[in-house]
Amino acid sequence: MTAVPSAEPGRTDPGGGTRRPRAVAILAGVALVALLADLVTKHLALAALTDREPVRLLGGFVYLSLTRNSGAAWSIGADHTWVFPLITIGVVGWIVWMALRLRSLPWAISLGLVLGGALGNLVDRIFRAPSPFHGHVVDMISLFDPYGQVWPVFNLADSSLVCGVLLAVLLELTGRQRDGRRAGRDGDPATTDAAAPGAEQRERA
C-alpha cells in the first residue's frame, strides 16, 4: 500500500502545485496593487500635466504627456468606445473562471497583472468623461516621441497588461500549467515534480 502524500496548509497540494486559496490570494493582491498604482498615477498626471508641454525624462527616452484616449493604441477604435468595456468585462470573467483551478504562483502573477491592468482602464471607460461606458482613458507615458506618434502614449494599466500577457506566453512556452503541473518536452500530458523519475518509489506499507 502506497502512502498518499499530504499537503501542508498554505503550501502545496498532493499534485505538486500551490494550494488554490494561496494562488488566488496572490492573483488578487497583484491585481489590487496594479489597479491602485494605475489610479494614483492617473490622478497625479491629471493634477500635474494638464495644459502643460510634455515633460522630458531620461534624456528624451521617456516623455510625460497627458492625453485622453477614446480608443485603443494609436486611438484605434476611437469611434466605438462602448466596445472596450464589454471586452474588458469578458476578460475579467475569463480570469475569474481560470482562478477556479489556479495553483501556479507564476500564473497567479500573470493573471493578476492582466486583471489589474484591465480594471484600471475599465474604471476610466465607465466613470470618466464624456459619459458612462464612453469614458476616455487617461494616458501619460510616451517613449522616444513626446506626442506618441512613433510609440503610443500609454499608462501603468497598459504596462501591467503587456507584462502579464508576455509572462503568460513565457509560461505557455515553458510548459507551465495553471494547475501547477508542467507539460512534457514532447507534448506529453502535464507532469509534476512529484511524478519525476524515482518519485513513485515512496515509502510503502
Secondary structure, DSSP 4 states (H G I P E B T S, - for coil): -BPPP-PPTTSB-TTSSBPHHHHHHHHHHHHHHHHHHHHHHHHHHHHHHTT-PPEEEGGGTEEEEEEEESSSGGGTTGGGTTHHHHHHHHHHHHHHHHGGG---HHHHHHHHHHHHHHHHHHHHHHHSSSSTTSPPEEEEEEES-TTSSSS--B-HHHHHHHHHHHHHHHHHHTTB-TTS-B--TTSPPPB-GGGSTTTT---B-
